[in-house]
Amino acid sequence: MRDPAVETRQIDDGRVRVTRFDFALGAETGWHIHGMDYVITAITDCHMLLEEKSGEARKALVPAGISYRREQGVEHNVINDGDSVMSFVEVELK
């Protein structure tokens, strides 16, 4: 059993939901489905292990300061696979 990532809601209004995620070593989000389109911006270098709905797992590196976006419906578990803490901000578009 992995420790959960710490979620800190920063904004939740009629247009967006902004959440900061902080991961200790080996921490995870837990399985979830994204109900909205979203944008992630890495605060630290993010060495992610992504467990996907298909049963496969893949590694990804998102360098600090880099953003990416995904569409509604993504189902996965995000795990800190690095050797230091990991943080990013997620902006969900309502």
Residue frames as a rotation matrix with the C-alpha (Angstrom) as fourth column:
MET 1
0.577 0.817 0.000 0.00
0.817 -0.577 0.000 0.00
0.000 0.000 -1.000 0.00
ARG 2
-0.447 -0.726 0.523 1.40
0.732 -0.633 -0.253 3.36
0.514 0.270 0.814 -1.05
ASP 3
-0.474 0.246 -0.845 0.94
0.536 -0.681 -0.499 6.64
-0.698 -0.690 0.191 0.78
PRO 4
0.478 0.695 0.537 -1.54
0.868 -0.282 -0.408 9.01
-0.132 0.661 -0.739 -0.87
ALA 5
-0.576 -0.525 0.626 -0.42
0.631 -0.773 -0.067 12.22
0.519 0.356 0.777 -2.54
VAL 6
-0.403 0.410 -0.818 -1.50
0.618 -0.537 -0.574 15.35
-0.675 -0.737 -0.037 -0.68
GLU 7
-0.253 0.439 0.862 -4.17
0.839 -0.344 0.421 17.31
0.482 0.830 -0.281 -2.56
THR 8
-0.522 0.096 -0.847 -4.58
0.514 -0.758 -0.402 21.02
-0.680 -0.646 0.346 -1.82
ARG 9
0.211 0.692 0.690 -7.55
0.974 -0.213 -0.084 22.69
0.089 0.690 -0.719 -3.53
GLN 10
-0.737 -0.567 -0.368 -6.60
0.583 -0.809 0.078 26.24
-0.342 -0.157 0.927 -4.49
ILE 11
-0.683 0.597 -0.421 -9.55
-0.677 -0.733 0.060 27.39
-0.273 0.326 0.905 -6.61
ASP 12
-0.781 0.546 0.302 -12.95
0.609 0.773 0.178 25.84
-0.136 0.323 -0.937 -7.28
ASP 13
-0.517 0.607 -0.604 -15.38
-0.341 -0.793 -0.506 28.17
-0.785 -0.055 0.617 -9.02
GLY 14
0.495 0.864 0.087 -17.76
-0.213 0.218 -0.953 28.06
-0.842 0.453 0.292 -11.96
ARG 15
0.741 -0.230 -0.631 -14.97
-0.668 -0.160 -0.727 27.91
0.066 0.960 -0.273 -14.55
VAL 16
0.048 -0.825 -0.563 -11.99
-0.380 0.506 -0.774 25.97
0.924 0.251 -0.289 -13.14
ARG 17
0.995 0.002 0.105 -10.82
-0.097 0.383 0.919 23.70
-0.038 -0.924 0.381 -10.35
VAL 18
0.279 -0.960 -0.006 -7.15
-0.487 -0.136 -0.863 24.14
0.828 0.243 -0.506 -9.42
THR 19
0.988 0.024 0.155 -5.47
-0.143 0.549 0.824 21.54
-0.065 -0.836 0.545 -7.22
ARG 20
0.074 -0.996 -0.043 -1.85
-0.926 -0.052 -0.374 21.18
0.370 0.068 -0.927 -6.14
PHE 21
0.957 0.123 -0.263 -0.59
-0.052 0.964 0.262 17.62
0.286 -0.236 0.929 -5.72
ASP 22
0.116 -0.930 0.348 2.44
-0.967 -0.185 -0.172 16.88
0.225 -0.317 -0.921 -3.52
PHE 23
0.846 0.129 -0.517 3.93
-0.154 0.988 -0.006 13.38
0.510 0.084 0.856 -3.57
ALA 24
0.371 -0.748 0.550 6.33
-0.719 0.143 0.680 11.90
-0.588 -0.648 -0.484 -1.05
LEU 25
-0.647 -0.651 -0.398 8.64
-0.762 0.523 0.383 9.19
-0.041 0.551 -0.834 -2.38
GLY 26
-0.975 0.203 -0.085 6.46
0.180 0.957 0.229 6.42
0.128 0.208 -0.970 -3.82
ALA 27
-0.506 0.842 -0.186 3.16
-0.035 -0.236 -0.971 8.23
-0.862 -0.485 0.149 -3.10
GLU 28
-0.836 0.307 0.455 0.20
0.541 0.320 0.778 7.88
0.093 0.896 -0.434 -5.48
THR 29
-0.723 0.679 0.125 -3.01
-0.648 -0.730 0.216 9.61
0.238 0.076 0.968 -6.47
GLY 30
-0.472 0.627 0.620 -4.99
0.017 0.710 -0.704 6.38
-0.881 -0.322 -0.346 -6.39
TRP 31
-0.720 0.249 0.648 -7.09
0.693 0.322 0.646 5.21
-0.048 0.913 -0.404 -9.32
HIS 32
-0.172 0.688 -0.705 -9.30
0.129 -0.694 -0.709 7.95
-0.977 -0.213 0.030 -10.73
ILE 33
-0.119 0.250 0.961 -11.15
0.993 0.053 0.109 9.02
-0.023 0.967 -0.254 -13.87
HIS 34
-0.882 -0.216 -0.419 -10.86
0.220 -0.975 0.040 12.62
-0.417 -0.057 0.907 -15.01
GLY 35
-0.010 0.990 0.137 -14.35
0.835 0.084 -0.543 14.07
-0.550 0.109 -0.828 -15.38
MET 36
0.865 0.216 -0.453 -13.08
-0.004 -0.900 -0.436 17.23
-0.502 0.378 -0.778 -17.09
ASP 37
0.584 -0.744 0.325 -10.41
0.428 -0.058 -0.902 18.29
0.690 0.666 0.284 -19.56
TYR 38
0.909 -0.284 -0.305 -7.31
0.206 -0.331 0.921 19.30
-0.362 -0.900 -0.242 -17.60
VAL 39
0.539 -0.819 0.199 -3.86
-0.150 -0.326 -0.933 20.87
0.829 0.473 -0.299 -17.71
ILE 40
0.799 -0.423 -0.428 -0.92
0.579 0.348 0.737 19.80
-0.163 -0.837 0.523 -15.52
THR 41
0.589 -0.719 0.368 2.03
-0.340 -0.634 -0.695 22.08
0.733 0.284 -0.618 -14.78
ALA 42
0.437 -0.525 -0.730 5.04
0.739 0.672 -0.041 20.51
0.512 -0.522 0.682 -13.06
ILE 43
0.936 -0.197 0.293 6.45
-0.329 -0.788 0.520 22.42
0.129 -0.583 -0.802 -10.10
THR 44
0.102 -0.904 0.415 9.31
-0.589 0.281 0.758 19.97
-0.802 -0.322 -0.503 -9.63
ASP 45
-0.583 -0.255 -0.772 10.77
-0.748 0.540 0.386 17.49
0.318 0.802 -0.505 -12.07
CYS 46
0.225 0.773 0.593 8.06
-0.852 0.451 -0.267 14.82
-0.474 -0.445 0.760 -12.07
HIS 47
-0.799 -0.429 -0.423 9.24
-0.556 0.795 0.243 11.25
0.232 0.429 -0.873 -12.56
MET 48
0.003 0.946 0.325 5.86
-0.944 0.110 -0.312 9.54
-0.331 -0.306 0.893 -12.94
LEU 49
-0.993 0.013 0.114 4.84
0.047 0.952 0.303 5.94
-0.105 0.307 -0.946 -13.13
LEU 50
-0.374 0.903 -0.212 1.43
-0.917 -0.394 -0.061 5.90
-0.138 0.172 0.975 -14.80
GLU 51
-0.834 0.279 0.476 -0.71
0.227 0.960 -0.164 2.83
-0.503 -0.029 -0.864 -14.24
GLU 52
-0.726 0.515 -0.456 -3.30
-0.688 -0.553 0.471 2.83
-0.010 0.655 0.755 -17.01
LYS 53
0.158 0.948 0.277 -6.76
-0.863 0.269 -0.428 1.37
-0.480 -0.172 0.860 -17.51
SER 54
0.482 -0.018 -0.876 -5.37
-0.705 0.586 -0.400 -1.11
0.521 0.810 0.270 -20.06
GLY 55
0.982 -0.187 -0.004 -3.35
0.145 0.749 0.646 -2.75
-0.118 -0.636 0.763 -17.27
GLU 56
0.297 -0.921 0.254 -0.10
0.748 0.059 -0.662 -1.39
0.594 0.386 0.706 -18.62
ALA 57
0.733 -0.194 -0.652 2.25
0.387 -0.669 0.635 0.95
-0.559 -0.718 -0.415 -16.78
ARG 58
0.391 -0.640 0.661 4.56
0.738 -0.212 -0.641 3.49
0.550 0.739 0.389 -18.34
LYS 59
-0.013 -0.512 -0.859 7.12
0.826 -0.490 0.280 5.96
-0.564 -0.706 0.429 -17.07
ALA 60
0.507 0.143 0.850 7.06
0.652 -0.709 -0.269 9.64
0.565 0.690 -0.452 -17.94
LEU 61
-0.398 -0.620 -0.676 9.26
0.857 -0.515 -0.033 12.60
-0.328 -0.593 0.736 -17.05
VAL 62
0.601 0.512 0.614 7.68
0.629 -0.777 0.031 16.05
0.492 0.367 -0.789 -16.92
PRO 63
-0.465 -0.882 -0.076 10.40
0.764 -0.357 -0.538 18.61
0.447 -0.308 0.840 -16.22
ALA 64
-0.190 0.328 -0.925 9.73
0.742 -0.570 -0.354 21.45
-0.643 -0.753 -0.135 -13.76
GLY 65
-0.460 0.074 -0.885 7.88
-0.246 -0.968 0.047 24.31
-0.853 0.240 0.464 -15.44
ILE 66
-0.954 0.112 -0.279 6.48
-0.246 0.247 0.937 22.19
0.174 0.962 -0.208 -18.29
SER 67
-0.265 0.942 0.207 2.74
-0.640 -0.012 -0.768 21.80
-0.721 -0.336 0.606 -18.89
TYR 68
-0.983 0.127 -0.135 0.64
-0.037 0.579 0.815 19.26
0.182 0.806 -0.564 -20.75
ARG 69
-0.353 0.926 0.132 -3.08
-0.889 -0.289 -0.354 18.75
-0.290 -0.243 0.926 -21.29
ARG 70
-0.984 0.171 0.058 -5.40
0.180 0.952 0.247 15.78
-0.013 0.253 -0.967 -21.50
GLU 71
-0.472 0.881 0.039 -9.07
-0.553 -0.330 0.765 15.34
0.687 0.340 0.643 -22.28
GLN 72
0.002 0.644 0.765 -11.87
-0.980 0.155 -0.128 14.17
-0.201 -0.749 0.632 -20.06
GLY 73
0.829 0.486 -0.276 -12.11
-0.527 0.844 -0.097 10.42
0.186 0.226 0.956 -19.50
VAL 74
-0.119 -0.931 -0.344 -8.47
-0.469 0.358 -0.807 9.59
0.875 0.065 -0.479 -18.73
GLU 75
0.910 0.359 0.209 -8.36
-0.365 0.448 0.816 6.79
0.199 -0.819 0.538 -16.13
HIS 76
0.190 -0.918 -0.347 -5.11
0.113 0.372 -0.921 6.12
0.975 0.135 0.174 -14.30
ASN 77
0.905 -0.158 -0.394 -3.06
0.391 -0.050 0.919 6.04
-0.165 -0.986 0.017 -11.10
VAL 78
0.553 -0.740 0.382 -0.11
-0.155 -0.542 -0.826 8.45
0.818 0.398 -0.414 -10.89
ILE 79
0.856 -0.355 -0.375 2.87
0.506 0.435 0.745 7.37
-0.102 -0.828 0.552 -8.73
ASN 80
0.677 -0.734 -0.045 6.03
-0.731 -0.679 0.069 9.27
-0.081 -0.014 -0.997 -7.80
ASP 81
0.938 -0.346 0.030 8.69
0.343 0.908 -0.240 7.05
0.055 0.235 0.970 -9.35
GLY 82
0.421 -0.811 0.407 11.60
-0.155 -0.506 -0.848 9.40
0.894 0.294 -0.339 -8.65
ASP 83
-0.050 -0.550 -0.834 14.09
0.830 0.441 -0.341 9.68
0.555 -0.709 0.434 -5.82
SER 84
-0.978 -0.147 -0.149 12.77
0.206 -0.793 -0.574 13.01
-0.034 -0.592 0.805 -4.48
VAL 85
-0.255 0.935 -0.248 9.44
0.354 -0.149 -0.923 14.65
-0.900 -0.323 -0.293 -3.71
MET 86
-0.822 0.102 0.561 7.25
0.551 -0.105 0.828 15.53
0.143 0.989 0.030 -6.68
SER 87
-0.279 0.749 -0.601 4.69
0.334 -0.511 -0.792 18.35
-0.900 -0.422 -0.107 -7.10
PHE 88
-0.876 0.082 0.474 2.40
0.427 -0.322 0.845 19.60
0.222 0.943 0.247 -9.84
VAL 89
-0.574 0.750 -0.328 -0.64
-0.305 -0.567 -0.765 21.80
-0.760 -0.339 0.555 -10.25
GLU 90
-0.730 0.458 0.508 -3.71
0.681 0.550 0.483 20.49
-0.058 0.698 -0.713 -12.07
VAL 91
-0.686 0.575 -0.446 -6.22
-0.490 -0.818 -0.301 22.88
-0.538 0.012 0.843 -13.64
GLU 92
-0.597 0.598 0.535 -9.53
0.707 0.707 0.000 21.24
-0.378 0.378 -0.845 -14.56
LEU 93
-0.961 0.249 -0.119 -11.66
-0.274 -0.810 0.518 23.10
0.032 0.531 0.847 -17.11
LYS 94
-0.522 0.837 0.164 -15.36
0.280 0.350 -0.894 23.17
-0.806 -0.420 -0.417 -16.29
